[in-house]
Amino acid sequence: PSKVVKAGDQVEAVVLEVKVRDRRVSLGIKQLEADPWTTVGERYSIGSVVEGRVRKLTDFGAFLEIEDGVDGLVHVSDLSWTKHIKHPSELLKKGQMMQAVILSIDAPNRRLSLGVKQLQPDAWEGFFRSHEIGDLVRGRVCRAAAFGMFVELAPGVEALCHKSEIPAMPDKAGAGESTLPIGDEYDFKIIKMNETEKKIGLSLRAVAEDEERPRLEDYQRQAAAATMTIEEAMNIRGKGESR
């Protein structure tokens, strides 16, 4: 209350409730002004950008005060397209001013849903729009799993190279293993894409096979040419002997 009034102030108020037996009178000051929620739908629209102050941080999101009496919630899932945010405090601070996009308006229930990531293009959407199966991409090995290696193709965009798609790499003991050093960069071939689930499958083996194929075809052509030459020589020799 000290943020609004102080002892000794003279204020106008609305009588909300009278309890004679308890000798209590409940008053309200905000009731002297129009409830801003009654006109929220007229003043704001879905998709518009608003600016607000971070008023409260919770486990599930951040509350932004976009005007006196009107707060909107930015759910933790709407903070970033690419980062896995566990708590909004990882990105936001109480009192910080920031912009957000209005995602939904529910004036009767005094709810306003906001999004921050919607201010930026979706890195996944951009990647799927500019790539297709069979493309060759450059990526950095960022983490390992029991079933393969995860590769960062762009900021926030990770793909999986299954261990079956990794050629055996010689280790220090001389044995082969299907792993890649974390931090190393390689050229991969895209073999799977699922935009709905945001999953990309890569193959390092396919790249090696593509590079080897021309050499194999060239060898086969040379071998075929050599075979024809021997056959021709034998035919010529046979003709000479018949004479």
N, C-alpha and C positions, 0 to 999 in steps of 0.2 A: 504493500500500500504506500510505502514511503516514496515510491517512484512517481506517484500520482498526487498525493496530498501530504500535508504535514500538520501537526497539531497547531490549532489556532486558525486554520483556514476556514473560510465560510464558503460552503458549496451548496449547490442545488442537487436534490436527489429525488428519486421516485420511490414511493412506499410500495414494497413488494409483498409484505406479510405483516400482520399484527397478531401477536399472541398475548392477549390481555392477562390470562392466568399466569404466564411466565414473565409478564411485564417486559416483552421484547417486541421491537419493531425492526423489521428487516428492510434495508434501503438499497437502492441501486443507482449508480452514477451512469454506467454505460447505457442504461435504458433511455437516457435523455437524447442519445444519438441514434441514428438509424443503424440497424444491424447490417454491416457490410456484406454478409453472406447472402442477404436477400437479393443483392444486385450483382453478385459475382459472375453469374452467367451472362449478364449484359455487358460487363466491363472487360471480361477475359474470354478467350476462345482457345479451343484445343489446337495445339501447334504453335501458338504464339510464344515469344521469348520474354521472360520476366526476370527481374533482378531482385534478390532478397538477401537477408542477413541470416546466417546460420544461428538458429536460436537454441537448438537442442540436438544432441547426438545420442542415438540409441543403437542397440545391436542390429536392428533391422533397417536403419536408415537415418537420414538427417531431416530435421524440420526447418524449413526456411520461412521466415516472416516476410511476405511480399508487400504487406501493408498492415497498418494497425488492425489487429483483430483477425487477420487472415493468414494462416500458416498453410504451407504445402509440404507434402512428404516426398523426399527423394529416396526411393527404396535403394538398398545397397546394391541390388542387381542393375540399377540404372545409373551407376556412377561411372562405369568404364566398359568399353566394348572388349578390351583385351586383358586387363588386369583382373586377377581373382581377389576381389576385395572382401576381407572377412569382417572388417568394421570400418564405418565411415571415417573414423579418426585417422585412418591411414592416408586419407586425401584431404580432409577438411578440418577446420578449426572453428570452435565456437566463436561467434562474433564476426566471422569472415563474410564479406560480401561476394556474391557470385550470381551467375546467370543460370537459368534452367528453362527447359521447354515444358509447357503444360501438356500432360498426357491425357488427363481425364478430369472432369469437373462433376462433383456430386454435392450441389449446394444444400439440398435438404438435410443431408447427413454431415454437412460442414467438412467435406473432404476434397482435397485438391492433390492430385498426383503429378509429380514433377520428374523430369529426367535431365541428367547432366550429359550423359554419353551421347544423347541425341543431337547435341551441338556439334559433334564431330562425326566424320564419315566412318562407317563400319569397316575396319580393316579386312575382316573376313569377306564381307560383301564385295569389296574392291578386288580382292584376290580371286574370288570365284568368277568375277566378271571379266577378268583379264587373262585367265589361264584355263586350260582344258587338259583332259587326259592325253598323255603322250608328250606334253611339254617338258623341256629340260629346264630345271631350276637350280639355283645355287642356294645352299643352306648351311647353317652352322649347327653342329651337334650340340644340344643344350642339356639333355639329361638322358639317363638310361632307365630301362625297365626290364623286367624278366622276359618280356616278349619282343623287345626291340629297342630302338633308339628314337628319341624325339628330336626333331630338327626344326629350328626356327628359320622360317622362310622370309618373314617380314616382322616388324615390331608387333608382337601380340598374336602372330599367326604361327602355330606349331603344327607339324605333320609327323606322322609315324612311319618310320622305315622298319618293317617287321624283320626279325632276325633271319627269316627265310629269304629275304631280299638283300642280305648283306653277304658278300663273298667272304670266305674265311680269310682272316688277316693273320699273318704269322706273328706269334707273340715271342717274348724273350726266350722261352724254352724251346722254341722252334715249332710248337704245335699251332694249329690253326684255330681261331675262334671268331665268331660272328659278332664282333663288337667294334665300335669306333671310338676314338679318343674324344672326350668332351672338349669342346672349343674348336675342333678342327672343322674346316669347311670342305664341302664336296659338291659335285654336280650330281643331282638326282633326277630320275624320271618319274613324272606323276603317273601312277597306275590306277588310283581310285580317287573319287571326289564325291562328297555328300554334303551339299550346302545346308540342308535342313539340320543335320547333326553336327555341322562344322567339323568334318573329318576329312583328312587328306592322307592318302597312302602313297609312299614313295618307294622307289627301288634303286639301289646302287648297282645291283647285279645287272639290271637291264641296260644301264649305261655302259658297263664293261662289255656286255654282249653286243651292243650297237657298235662300239668301237672295234670289236674283234671281227664283226661280220664282213666288212669290206676286205680285210686281210684274208679271211677264209675264202671269200668269193674269188679274190685275186689268185690265191693259191690253187683253187679248184680250176680256174681258167688256165693257169700255167700248166697244171698237171694234165688237163685235157689236151692242151696243145702239144705237150711232150709225148703223150700217148699216141696222138695222131701222127706225130713225126716218126716214132718208132714203127708204127704200122705201115706208114708209107715206105720207110726204109726197107722193111721186110718184104713189102710187095715188090719194090724195085729189085731187090736181091733175088726174089723168087722168079721174076720175069727174066732176069739175066741168066739164071741157072737153066731155065727152060730152053733158052736159046742155045 
